[in-house]
Amino acid sequence: MHNDASRDQADFDIAIVGGGLVGISLACALGQLDPAPRVALIETHDYSSLPPPGFDSRTVALSFSSKQIFDGLNIWTSLAEQVTPIKTIHISDRGHPGMTRLHAREQAVDALGYVVESRVLGEVLLAAMQDMSHITMFAPARVTDLGIEETIASLSLDIDYGDIDMDESNKTITTKLIVAADGTDSFVRKHLNISQRVWDYKQSAVIANVATSKPHNNVAYERFTDSGPMALLPLGKFEDDANRYGLVWTVPESNTEQILAMNDEDFAEALRERFGRRVGDFVRVGKRSAYPLGLTHVAEHIRHRLAFIGNAAHTLHPVAGQGFNLGLRDVAALVEVIKHAGVDGRDIGDLNTLREYAQWRSKDHNTTMLFTDALVRIFSNNFGPLVVARNAGLVAMEMFAPLRKRLTRHAMGYIGKASMLARGLGL
């Protein structure tokens, strides 16, 4: 990082607002730079209260490029034993013959992606951060105000010290760059009156872990139905349940409460009716939760001394499993831009520097959002000619390897310019 006078005027080089999985990943990635920038990480939740392991543990799908990024950050070795590889993605359209399969072996890789518990990923990232002296954590703490000036930005924090009586519960810090990683409902975005485009799908995602009578054999299923797509992601064994999947079931908003209120037997039967019997019987269903589905996209990804990453920049329908992966690709690109700015002696918070990040990420953002949106709309539709066309497309993809390869590369997280980390080159 360039050591100029303006750097010394700020308490930190970079302040990350939001310490979820994307925010912590950025903090860890910045630690790979030499010299490492001074980073403030501000998170509203208490990191000491991670949920215990269990059948119902929430999961996240990691694309192959995300695996490469974590490998470049020296984090993958800690994750490798705790992930479930996806070797095949099976795509089908309920009630119609069209289907295709994407195989890791066709891409000469061990897996197209991996499934890991969110809790495990959080623990590994937090453990990596503990060894990094460049990071100052403010958690639990929230930003109550922020200001951006020509040479510096400031953040007012309300810090919760719990039972400890501290004089500094209200603190102001200064920084060269604010990175907003504080989710779809971003305080930073709202405070600065930056608009976001929102598309409401009038659908909900019902999330649960399920156990089946047949082994998953590292196959992930994407099944399209007239009420919306459903996905089954292979999970590792938990206690007596050897064959587990993470379920994402898209349902019309109006049906959500009814489905959540079902007992386990009725839910398993409804699931079997919608999905079919490719995985055998659903022998156990875990705790169910639901959240509304939409597509959001922030109108400005950057301002002077400000950049948005992760769900603060974009929120996707979970149909293609790209949400967290898109955010991690933001991280890899932003760190690379910051690295080059530091080497060249440029101001990391300057609008011209941040414009490189915004321009770099625009193709991936737009392509991934359009692709995800098209999947939802095309496959949640019973219009006759569209049904014929989409099934013809699935059949063609199964028959022609070049078409399959393009879709597979997309699933692996390679859209637009790939970062050094995503290419397995490290920083």
N, C-alpha and C positions, 0 to 999 in steps of 0.2 A: 504494500500500500504506500502510495506516495506520501512522503513526510513533509508536507508544506505547513505554512503557518495556520491555514484555516483548519487543517486536521486537528491541530493542538487546541484550537478554540472549542472544539466539541468534546463532550464527555465520551461519546462513542462514534465509531465510523458508521455503524449500521444498527438501527433499532428494528427488531422484528416484532410486530404486533400480532400476537396469536401463536401459541405454542402447541398447536395440534401436530399431527404427523408431518404435514408439509412444512410448517414453521420450524420444527426441530430438525428436519432433514436439511433445511437451509443453514441453520446454525452449525450443524456438523460439517456440511460441505465447505462453509467458509473457513473452518478450521484446517482445511487442506491447503489453503493458500500460504505463501511464505513471503513476507510475514503475514500472520493471520490478522485480519482486521479486528478491532474491538467491537464486540457485539453485545447488545442488550436484547434479551428475550423476555417478552412480557406476555403472561398467560393468566387468564382469570381463574383457572381451576388449580387445585392443589395436586401436585404430581404424586404425593405420597398415597393417594387413594385409588390406585389402579385396581380394576376388578379382578377377582380371583379366577383361575382357570375353571372351565366348566363346559358341559355339553352345549350350552347356549352362547358361548363366547362369540362375539361378533368377528367377522373376518374381512379381509381386504384382498382383492386380486391384484397381483403384481405382474405387469407385462414383462416380456424378455428384456426390453430396454431398461425397465426399472431395476431388474436384477443386475444389469451391467452398471447402472449408476451406483447402486449400493456396493457393488464389487469395487468400483473405483474409489469409493469412500472408505474402503476397508471395513465395511459393515456386514457384507454378505456372509462371511465365514461364521459369524455369530447367529445368522438367520438360517443357514443352509439346512441344519438338522431339524428345524422346526417348521419347514414349509412343505406343502404338498404340490408336486409338479403337475402341470396340465400338459399332457403329451398329445392329446387330441381334443379338438373342439367339434362337436356334433351339432349341426344346424338343421332344423326341420320346421315344417309348417303343418300345424295340426289339421288333420282331415284331408290333406293333400299329399301327393307323392313326392313333391320337391324336397330334396335334402342334399347336404354336402358335408364333407368332413375335412378339417384342416389338421395336418399332421406335422409334428415337430421334425420327424425324420426328413420330410421334404425340404426343410430349411436347414438341415444338417446341424440342428441344435438339440440339446437334451430335453428341453421343454419349451412350449410356446409362452408359458407364464407359470405363476406359482400362486398358491393360496396360503395366506398366513393370518393368524389371529391378530386383530388390531392391538390387543394387549401385549402380545409378544413383540410386535414391531416397535411399539412404544417403549417397552422395557429396553430393547437393544439400542435404540436411538438415545434414550436417556443415559444409559450406561456409557455410551461413546462420548456423550457431552460432558460427563463428570470429569473426564481426563483432559478437558480443553480449558486452559486458563484464560483464553480470549473471551469467554462467554460469561456475562453477568446475568443471572436469572432473577427476574422479578415475578414471583408466583407464590400464592395467588395475588394478582394485582390487575387493575384495569385502568385503561386510559380514559381520563375525564375531559381532556382538552388537548389540542395540538395546534401548532402554528408553523408555517413554512415561510422562511425569508430567503433572501438571495444566497447567503453563504452558509446558512444553518437552519435546522428544523428543531422544534422543541416539543416535548411531550409531558403533560401533567399526569402523574400517576397517583392512584389511590391504592396503597399497599396494605394488604390484610396480614397483620402480624399475629393473628390469633389471640391467644391469652397473654402474649408478651406486650408490655406497655412500652411503646416506642414513640419517640417524638416525631419521627420522620414518616408518618403514615401517608402524608401528602408530600410528593417529591416531584421536582421537575428535572428532566434530563434533556441534554441536547445531542444532536446527531447530524451526520452528513447526509444520511439517507434513511428514510422510513420505508420498510417493506410491510405492506398490509397482507397478512396471512390469517385474517380473523373471520373467515367464512362468508357464507352467502349473505348473512345479515350484518355485514361489516360495519363496525362503528366508524372506522376511518373513512369509508366511502360516504356514509350518511352525514358525518360531521362536515365533510368538505363539499357536500351537495353534488356529488358525482352520481349521475343517474345510472341505472342498469336496465337493460332490456329484459323483460320477463315473458316467457311463454308458459302458460299453465296447461298441462296435458289433461286435467280433470281425471287424473289417475293417482293411485297410491301404490307404493311398493310394500308388499307384505314380506317381512324378513323373518326367517326362522332357520334353524338347523334341523335336519331330518336324518334318520337312519333308514337304510334300505336292506332288503333281503339279498340283493346281488352286490358283489364288489364293484367299486367304481372304476378300477383299472386306469386311473388317472385321466378319465374322460370328463370334460365339461360339456354340459348340454345347454344349447340355446334353442328354445322351442317357442315358435310364434303361434299365438292363438288369436281368435277374433276379438277377444277382450283385452289383448295386450301380451307382450312377451314374458316368458318365464325362463329363469336360468337356474341350473344346478351346478355348483362348483364343488369339486372333490375336496374333502377334508381328511385330515389324519384321524386315526383311531382315538376314541376317548372311552376309557374303561371297557365295558363290554360291547360297546358299539363300534365294530370294526369298519363298517361301511357307512360313512357319513358324508353328507353334502350340505353346503350352504345354499339355501333357497332364496331367490329373489322372484317374487310372483307379482306381476303387474295386474292390478284389478281396477275396474271403474271406481271412481271416488264414492259413488253412491252405494257400492257393495262392501266397502271396507269394514264398517262396523259389524256387519253380518258375518263376514269371514273371520274377523278377530274373535267374535263371540262363540264360534263353533267349539264343541269339545274335540279332543284329539282324534277320536275315531271318525267323526264327520269331516274334520279338516283333511285327514289322510285320504278319505274316500273322494272328497272334492278334488284334491290334488291328483289323485290317480286318474280321475275322470278327465282332467284337463291335460295331464302330462302323458298318460299312457303307461305302459309296463316295461319300458326299456331298462329300468333300473330295478325291476321286481316290485315287491310290495313296499309301501312305506310303513315300517314296523315301529317307528317312534318319531314323534314330532315334538320339537322343543317349544320354548316360549316364543310367542309371536309378537311382533311389533310392526307398526306401519308408519310411513311418512309420505307426505304429498309430493308428487313429481312435477317438475318443471325444468325449464331451460333458462338459465340466466347468464347474462354477459355484460360486464361492466363497460360503460361507454368510453372511458379513458383508462387505458392500462397503466399509463404513467403520467406524472406531472413532475415539475421540477422538485427534486429531492424525495420523490415518491414513486414506488412501483407496487403493483398488485400481483399476487401469485395465488395459485390454488383456487379454492371455492370463493375467495373474495373477488377473483377475476372472472370465474366461470363455474357454473354448476350444470352437470349433465344428467340426463336420464341414465339409470344404471344398466341399461340393456347391453351395452358393449363393454362394460367393466372398465371404462377409461378414466373415470373421475379422478381418483388419486394419482393415477399414472400421468395424466395431463399436468397435474400440479407438480409432480416430481420432475417432469421435463421442463417446467418453468424454472424450478430450482437450478437444474443443471445449466440452463442457458444463462440465467442471471449471474450465477457464480463465474461463468466463463467471461461474461462481459465485464464484471467487476475485476477479475484477474487482469485482463488486458488493459483496462483503464489504469490499474495500479502500476503495471509495467511501464506504460507510456507516460505516467505522471499526470493523468487527467483526473478531474474531479468526479468521483463515483456518483455523486448526486446530481450532476449537471444534466439538464434536459437532453442535450446532444448525446451524452453517454447512454442515458436510459432509452433513448430512441432506438438504439441498436437492439436492445432487448425486445422492445415492443414490435419492431419490424421483423425480427427473427421469429418471434412466437406467433405472429398473425396467421401464417399459413396453417400451422398445426391446430391452432384454436378454431379457425373457421372450418377447416376440413373435418375435424373431429366432431364439431358441433353439428354441421350439416349432415354428416354421415349418421350420427346418432339420431338426429331428428327424423331423417328420412326412414331409418329402420323402424322407428316407432310408428310413423304415419302410414308407411306402406304395408306393414305387417299387422296393423290393428284395424284392418279395413276389409270388408266383405264384398267390395265392388268387383263384379265378375271379371272384367278384362284385367283388372289389377292383380287379382288372384292368379290368373293364367300367366301373366307376365312375370310375377315374382317367382312362381314355381319353375317357369322356364329358365329364369336366371339361376336358381339353385341347381337345377339339373345341369345347365351349361358349366357352372363352376365345378361340379363334381366331375365332369368329363374333361375339362380343359385346364391343365396345370397352370398356364400363365395367369388365368383369371383367379385361380385359387391362391397363387403366390401373392398377388396384389392384396387380396383381402387378408391373407395371413400376415404379411408385413405390417398392415394396418393394425391387426390385433396384437402384434408384437411391440407396437409403439414407435414405429418408424414412419413418421409423416413429416415432410419438409426437411429442413436442415437438421441433422443430428448433432448433438453436443459431443464434445470429446469424451465426457463420461459415458454417454449412451453408446458410444462406439467402442467402449472398453479401454480407452486410452488413459484414463485418470486425468488429474489436473497437473 
